[in-house]
Amino acid sequence: MNGASREALAAARERLDALTDNTSVDAAALADELAAVTALLDREVSLRRVLTDPAQAAEAKAELIGRVLGGQVSAETADLVAGVVRSRWSQSRDLVDALEELANVADLTAAQRAGKLDNVEDELFRFGRIVSSSTELRAALTSRTAAGSAKGELLRSLLGGRAEATTERLVTRLVTHPRGRSLEAGLESLSKLAADRRDRTVAIVTSAVPLSDGQKQKLAGSLAKLYGRQMHLNLDVDPEVLGGIRVQVGDEVINGSIADRLEDASRRMAG
């Protein structure tokens, strides 16, 4: 992408991050719905052209996609897609590419929340190596005559129970809806998205009451010292949290008086 489309995608990624920062949002379900919208706009060329027509008012395009998706997806997905179509796109295909990327990032976010992102990145790499070493498997997965359902069944036999659910979803979408890309290029793109996502270290913070701005800044600073890198805080409120606060970074969980624990850890590291 270039020009207007690059800027539109960057804005869409920011909106997605803001949405999935809310831990009550089901990122995997969001990914499924975004993938469904991607497939719809990939099929419906005339609709896609209207939604990317610079002569059409942004709000008119948002209202149109709202009517199309009404009752078919969650309010979060509908709002996100409406924001995407309000943006200016250099080419109509760029809109579909962007929605596909958002779906993949949402799935990777779900894996990150579950502490499975490293596994997914490794599995995508290993699956790519397996495909590149098996001419027969690659032919079966890229055949233009084989039905998508047959390819999906083959992938379930290969990955089901052996790989993370996120990995299976990502690879299945890529294989059944390649959209003109080679399998290798698609896997490389997914691996890059996973690596980019891994560099964004997220701490899921659940507190009994909302944290003040000062508390959030102090907590982020303490976590940065403890983990040796900047942290992004995903905040949620649950009155039943024991000890007042719970912090999860990957699969590591800290419960209880976080301020005391972090202060103690910082002192030990400094000493």
C-alpha beads as a LAMMPS data file, in Angstrom:
LAMMPS data file: protein, C-alpha beads

271 atoms
270 bonds

1 atom types
1 bond types

-500.0 500.0 xlo xhi
-500.0 500.0 ylo yhi
-500.0 500.0 zlo zhi

Masses

1 110.0

Atoms # bond

1 1 1 0.000 0.000 0.000
2 1 1 1.063 3.580 -0.496
3 1 1 -0.190 7.111 -0.039
4 1 1 -3.696 7.411 1.329
5 1 1 -4.101 3.660 1.827
6 1 1 -1.018 3.427 4.038
7 1 1 -2.325 6.218 6.240
8 1 1 -5.793 4.654 6.348
9 1 1 -4.365 1.289 7.393
10 1 1 -2.281 2.885 10.142
11 1 1 -5.381 4.631 11.487
12 1 1 -7.352 1.381 11.317
13 1 1 -4.643 -0.468 13.242
14 1 1 -4.777 2.215 15.939
15 1 1 -8.557 1.848 16.203
16 1 1 -8.212 -1.927 16.435
17 1 1 -5.601 -1.638 19.190
18 1 1 -7.828 0.767 21.103
19 1 1 -10.755 -1.636 20.765
20 1 1 -8.853 -4.752 21.803
21 1 1 -7.207 -2.923 24.700
22 1 1 -10.618 -3.399 26.327
23 1 1 -10.241 -6.888 27.777
24 1 1 -14.007 -7.444 27.649
25 1 1 -13.807 -7.548 23.829
26 1 1 -13.486 -11.098 22.456
27 1 1 -10.563 -10.629 20.054
28 1 1 -10.996 -14.074 18.442
29 1 1 -14.691 -13.432 17.740
30 1 1 -13.793 -10.005 16.368
31 1 1 -11.258 -11.689 14.062
32 1 1 -13.883 -14.108 12.744
33 1 1 -16.298 -11.279 11.972
34 1 1 -13.643 -9.162 10.297
35 1 1 -12.682 -12.175 8.190
36 1 1 -16.323 -12.579 7.155
37 1 1 -16.503 -8.906 6.128
38 1 1 -13.267 -9.362 4.191
39 1 1 -14.749 -12.296 2.276
40 1 1 -17.932 -10.314 1.575
41 1 1 -16.111 -7.318 0.119
42 1 1 -13.741 -9.557 -1.806
43 1 1 -16.768 -11.094 -3.556
44 1 1 -18.873 -7.962 -3.965
45 1 1 -16.739 -5.840 -6.274
46 1 1 -19.423 -3.215 -6.911
47 1 1 -19.974 -2.667 -3.174
48 1 1 -16.249 -2.408 -2.602
49 1 1 -15.929 0.216 -5.322
50 1 1 -18.688 2.327 -3.809
51 1 1 -17.081 2.116 -0.375
52 1 1 -13.745 3.316 -1.752
53 1 1 -15.101 5.929 -4.166
54 1 1 -13.520 9.281 -3.175
55 1 1 -16.537 11.088 -4.657
56 1 1 -18.803 9.532 -2.012
57 1 1 -19.173 11.236 1.369
58 1 1 -17.469 9.412 4.237
59 1 1 -20.622 9.295 6.355
60 1 1 -22.672 7.973 3.442
61 1 1 -20.219 5.097 3.039
62 1 1 -20.295 4.383 6.772
63 1 1 -24.107 4.322 6.717
64 1 1 -24.100 1.974 3.719
65 1 1 -21.809 -0.578 5.322
66 1 1 -23.834 -0.239 8.514
67 1 1 -26.977 -1.265 6.631
68 1 1 -25.170 -4.156 4.938
69 1 1 -23.767 -5.497 8.193
70 1 1 -26.740 -4.656 10.393
71 1 1 -27.538 -7.586 12.684
72 1 1 -24.840 -9.754 11.109
73 1 1 -21.869 -8.729 13.268
74 1 1 -21.289 -7.269 16.719
75 1 1 -21.562 -3.546 17.366
76 1 1 -17.774 -3.407 17.914
77 1 1 -17.073 -4.928 14.509
78 1 1 -19.643 -2.737 12.773
79 1 1 -18.173 0.421 14.334
80 1 1 -14.637 -0.598 13.425
81 1 1 -15.535 -1.347 9.795
82 1 1 -17.502 1.908 9.536
83 1 1 -14.393 3.776 10.633
84 1 1 -12.333 1.929 8.040
85 1 1 -14.635 2.812 5.132
86 1 1 -14.715 6.465 6.198
87 1 1 -11.008 6.644 5.335
88 1 1 -9.661 7.366 1.881
89 1 1 -8.201 4.391 -0.031
90 1 1 -5.935 4.590 -3.072
91 1 1 -7.368 1.388 -4.575
92 1 1 -10.510 -0.591 -3.800
93 1 1 -8.464 -3.752 -3.187
94 1 1 -6.531 -1.960 -0.437
95 1 1 -9.691 -1.808 1.663
96 1 1 -10.049 -5.597 1.567
97 1 1 -6.346 -6.121 2.248
98 1 1 -6.629 -3.848 5.287
99 1 1 -9.660 -5.672 6.698
100 1 1 -7.884 -8.991 6.221
101 1 1 -4.873 -7.665 8.110
102 1 1 -7.105 -6.401 10.922
103 1 1 -8.676 -9.861 11.205
104 1 1 -5.246 -11.480 11.457
105 1 1 -4.012 -8.948 14.006
106 1 1 -7.149 -9.492 16.116
107 1 1 -6.469 -13.246 16.118
108 1 1 -2.848 -12.651 17.101
109 1 1 -4.046 -10.339 19.874
110 1 1 -6.205 -13.173 21.215
111 1 1 -3.141 -15.428 21.216
112 1 1 -1.107 -12.750 22.967
113 1 1 -3.716 -12.402 25.701
114 1 1 -3.577 -16.158 26.249
115 1 1 0.229 -16.146 26.403
116 1 1 0.369 -18.219 23.197
117 1 1 1.824 -15.723 20.743
118 1 1 5.341 -17.179 20.790
119 1 1 3.863 -20.616 20.055
120 1 1 1.861 -19.235 17.133
121 1 1 4.889 -17.496 15.642
122 1 1 6.943 -20.682 15.917
123 1 1 4.157 -22.830 14.435
124 1 1 3.697 -20.514 11.454
125 1 1 7.413 -20.768 10.744
126 1 1 7.484 -24.551 11.090
127 1 1 4.373 -24.976 8.939
128 1 1 6.029 -22.912 6.218
129 1 1 9.075 -25.176 6.349
130 1 1 6.897 -28.276 6.123
131 1 1 5.059 -26.908 3.083
132 1 1 8.290 -25.932 1.348
133 1 1 9.685 -29.433 1.849
134 1 1 6.615 -31.285 0.531
135 1 1 5.667 -30.733 -3.095
136 1 1 2.626 -32.961 -2.690
137 1 1 1.283 -31.063 0.330
138 1 1 1.840 -27.698 -1.294
139 1 1 0.031 -28.843 -4.418
140 1 1 -2.945 -30.027 -2.371
141 1 1 -3.177 -26.763 -0.433
142 1 1 -2.806 -24.489 -3.464
143 1 1 -4.884 -26.443 -6.003
144 1 1 -7.307 -24.193 -7.868
145 1 1 -9.690 -27.078 -8.477
146 1 1 -9.918 -28.381 -4.906
147 1 1 -12.813 -27.053 -2.824
148 1 1 -12.065 -24.830 0.141
149 1 1 -13.862 -27.281 2.407
150 1 1 -11.515 -30.075 1.308
151 1 1 -8.468 -27.904 2.017
152 1 1 -9.905 -26.993 5.401
153 1 1 -10.411 -30.655 6.245
154 1 1 -6.816 -31.415 5.229
155 1 1 -5.549 -28.657 7.497
156 1 1 -7.661 -29.943 10.399
157 1 1 -6.058 -33.346 9.960
158 1 1 -2.601 -31.745 9.971
159 1 1 -3.007 -29.081 12.659
160 1 1 -6.033 -30.055 14.751
161 1 1 -4.866 -30.783 18.296
162 1 1 -1.238 -30.298 17.262
163 1 1 -1.127 -26.511 16.924
164 1 1 -2.627 -23.532 18.694
165 1 1 -6.205 -22.715 17.680
166 1 1 -5.015 -19.307 16.456
167 1 1 -2.456 -20.908 14.166
168 1 1 -5.076 -23.210 12.696
169 1 1 -7.506 -20.333 12.078
170 1 1 -4.860 -18.128 10.451
171 1 1 -3.548 -20.864 8.160
172 1 1 -7.032 -22.076 7.247
173 1 1 -8.146 -18.583 6.214
174 1 1 -4.992 -18.144 4.166
175 1 1 -5.340 -21.474 2.365
176 1 1 -9.082 -21.312 1.720
177 1 1 -9.062 -17.621 0.715
178 1 1 -5.605 -16.930 -0.765
179 1 1 -6.850 -13.881 -2.713
180 1 1 -4.215 -14.275 -5.405
181 1 1 -1.208 -14.645 -3.116
182 1 1 1.201 -17.544 -3.001
183 1 1 1.058 -19.701 0.115
184 1 1 4.645 -18.778 0.944
185 1 1 3.957 -15.046 0.699
186 1 1 0.871 -15.382 2.891
187 1 1 2.739 -17.328 5.577
188 1 1 5.570 -14.802 5.504
189 1 1 3.090 -11.969 5.997
190 1 1 1.470 -13.758 8.951
191 1 1 4.864 -14.405 10.538
192 1 1 5.754 -10.731 10.232
193 1 1 2.485 -9.674 11.868
194 1 1 3.149 -12.103 14.725
195 1 1 6.676 -10.766 15.207
196 1 1 5.446 -7.174 15.150
197 1 1 2.781 -8.018 17.698
198 1 1 5.254 -9.743 19.996
199 1 1 7.310 -6.552 20.208
200 1 1 4.289 -4.814 21.711
201 1 1 4.539 -5.974 25.333
202 1 1 1.154 -5.842 27.011
203 1 1 0.291 -6.069 30.697
204 1 1 -3.330 -6.945 31.443
205 1 1 -4.232 -5.061 34.619
206 1 1 -7.419 -5.913 36.498
207 1 1 -8.175 -3.715 39.485
208 1 1 -10.963 -3.579 42.034
209 1 1 -11.541 0.105 41.229
210 1 1 -10.475 2.279 38.266
211 1 1 -6.875 3.467 38.508
212 1 1 -6.083 7.163 38.474
213 1 1 -3.766 8.597 35.814
214 1 1 -1.034 8.859 38.409
215 1 1 -1.464 5.236 39.454
216 1 1 -1.373 4.088 35.835
217 1 1 1.835 6.008 35.159
218 1 1 3.478 4.679 38.309
219 1 1 2.416 1.115 37.510
220 1 1 3.664 1.345 33.915
221 1 1 6.990 2.722 35.147
222 1 1 7.400 -0.024 37.747
223 1 1 6.569 -2.751 35.215
224 1 1 9.027 -1.251 32.719
225 1 1 11.785 -1.452 35.340
226 1 1 10.820 -4.983 36.301
227 1 1 10.672 -6.362 32.742
228 1 1 13.320 -4.152 31.177
229 1 1 11.074 -2.765 28.429
230 1 1 8.187 -0.377 27.964
231 1 1 4.780 -1.823 28.760
232 1 1 1.334 -1.149 27.343
233 1 1 -1.418 -1.456 29.959
234 1 1 -4.737 -3.110 29.128
235 1 1 -7.043 -2.021 31.939
236 1 1 -10.128 -3.738 33.294
237 1 1 -12.184 -3.347 36.479
238 1 1 -13.471 -6.240 38.582
239 1 1 -14.637 -5.455 42.146
240 1 1 -13.963 -9.056 43.187
241 1 1 -10.225 -8.895 42.529
242 1 1 -8.473 -9.930 45.730
243 1 1 -5.785 -7.623 46.979
244 1 1 -7.099 -4.809 44.835
245 1 1 -5.159 -5.572 41.643
246 1 1 -4.033 -8.363 39.304
247 1 1 -1.373 -8.014 36.598
248 1 1 -0.750 -10.540 33.824
249 1 1 2.205 -10.340 31.434
250 1 1 2.150 -13.314 29.087
251 1 1 1.595 -16.334 31.297
252 1 1 3.014 -14.669 34.416
253 1 1 0.463 -13.406 36.932
254 1 1 1.054 -11.177 39.952
255 1 1 -1.757 -10.914 42.499
256 1 1 -2.203 -8.876 45.651
257 1 1 -0.508 -5.612 46.554
258 1 1 1.230 -4.919 43.276
259 1 1 2.781 -1.674 44.464
260 1 1 4.631 -3.430 47.289
261 1 1 5.716 -6.340 45.054
262 1 1 7.001 -4.106 42.286
263 1 1 8.760 -1.766 44.692
264 1 1 10.476 -4.742 46.304
265 1 1 11.444 -6.171 42.900
266 1 1 12.828 -2.823 41.787
267 1 1 14.919 -2.543 44.941
268 1 1 16.308 -6.064 44.410
269 1 1 17.174 -5.327 40.794
270 1 1 18.850 -2.039 41.721
271 1 1 20.841 -3.723 44.491

Bonds

1 1 1 2
2 1 2 3
3 1 3 4
4 1 4 5
5 1 5 6
6 1 6 7
7 1 7 8
8 1 8 9
9 1 9 10
10 1 10 11
11 1 11 12
12 1 12 13
13 1 13 14
14 1 14 15
15 1 15 16
16 1 16 17
17 1 17 18
18 1 18 19
19 1 19 20
20 1 20 21
21 1 21 22
22 1 22 23
23 1 23 24
24 1 24 25
25 1 25 26
26 1 26 27
27 1 27 28
28 1 28 29
29 1 29 30
30 1 30 31
31 1 31 32
32 1 32 33
33 1 33 34
34 1 34 35
35 1 35 36
36 1 36 37
37 1 37 38
38 1 38 39
39 1 39 40
40 1 40 41
41 1 41 42
42 1 42 43
43 1 43 44
44 1 44 45
45 1 45 46
46 1 46 47
47 1 47 48
48 1 48 49
49 1 49 50
50 1 50 51
51 1 51 52
52 1 52 53
53 1 53 54
54 1 54 55
55 1 55 56
56 1 56 57
57 1 57 58
58 1 58 59
59 1 59 60
60 1 60 61
61 1 61 62
62 1 62 63
63 1 63 64
64 1 64 65
65 1 65 66
66 1 66 67
67 1 67 68
68 1 68 69
69 1 69 70
70 1 70 71
71 1 71 72
72 1 72 73
73 1 73 74
74 1 74 75
75 1 75 76
76 1 76 77
77 1 77 78
78 1 78 79
79 1 79 80
80 1 80 81
81 1 81 82
82 1 82 83
83 1 83 84
84 1 84 85
85 1 85 86
86 1 86 87
87 1 87 88
88 1 88 89
89 1 89 90
90 1 90 91
91 1 91 92
92 1 92 93
93 1 93 94
94 1 94 95
95 1 95 96
96 1 96 97
97 1 97 98
98 1 98 99
99 1 99 100
100 1 100 101
101 1 101 102
102 1 102 103
103 1 103 104
104 1 104 105
105 1 105 106
106 1 106 107
107 1 107 108
108 1 108 109
109 1 109 110
110 1 110 111
111 1 111 112
112 1 112 113
113 1 113 114
114 1 114 115
115 1 115 116
116 1 116 117
117 1 117 118
118 1 118 119
119 1 119 120
120 1 120 121
121 1 121 122
122 1 122 123
123 1 123 124
124 1 124 125
125 1 125 126
126 1 126 127
127 1 127 128
128 1 128 129
129 1 129 130
130 1 130 131
131 1 131 132
132 1 132 133
133 1 133 134
134 1 134 135
135 1 135 136
136 1 136 137
137 1 137 138
138 1 138 139
139 1 139 140
140 1 140 141
141 1 141 142
142 1 142 143
143 1 143 144
144 1 144 145
145 1 145 146
146 1 146 147
147 1 147 148
148 1 148 149
149 1 149 150
150 1 150 151
151 1 151 152
152 1 152 153
153 1 153 154
154 1 154 155
155 1 155 156
156 1 156 157
157 1 157 158
158 1 158 159
159 1 159 160
160 1 160 161
161 1 161 162
162 1 162 163
163 1 163 164
164 1 164 165
165 1 165 166
166 1 166 167
167 1 167 168
168 1 168 169
169 1 169 170
170 1 170 171
171 1 171 172
172 1 172 173
173 1 173 174
174 1 174 175
175 1 175 176
176 1 176 177
177 1 177 178
178 1 178 179
179 1 179 180
180 1 180 181
181 1 181 182
182 1 182 183
183 1 183 184
184 1 184 185
185 1 185 186
186 1 186 187
187 1 187 188
188 1 188 189
189 1 189 190
190 1 190 191
191 1 191 192
192 1 192 193
193 1 193 194
194 1 194 195
195 1 195 196
196 1 196 197
197 1 197 198
198 1 198 199
199 1 199 200
200 1 200 201
201 1 201 202
202 1 202 203
203 1 203 204
204 1 204 205
205 1 205 206
206 1 206 207
207 1 207 208
208 1 208 209
209 1 209 210
210 1 210 211
211 1 211 212
212 1 212 213
213 1 213 214
214 1 214 215
215 1 215 216
216 1 216 217
217 1 217 218
218 1 218 219
219 1 219 220
220 1 220 221
221 1 221 222
222 1 222 223
223 1 223 224
224 1 224 225
225 1 225 226
226 1 226 227
227 1 227 228
228 1 228 229
229 1 229 230
230 1 230 231
231 1 231 232
232 1 232 233
233 1 233 234
234 1 234 235
235 1 235 236
236 1 236 237
237 1 237 238
238 1 238 239
239 1 239 240
240 1 240 241
241 1 241 242
242 1 242 243
243 1 243 244
244 1 244 245
245 1 245 246
246 1 246 247
247 1 247 248
248 1 248 249
249 1 249 250
250 1 250 251
251 1 251 252
252 1 252 253
253 1 253 254
254 1 254 255
255 1 255 256
256 1 256 257
257 1 257 258
258 1 258 259
259 1 259 260
260 1 260 261
261 1 261 262
262 1 262 263
263 1 263 264
264 1 264 265
265 1 265 266
266 1 266 267
267 1 267 268
268 1 268 269
269 1 269 270
270 1 270 271
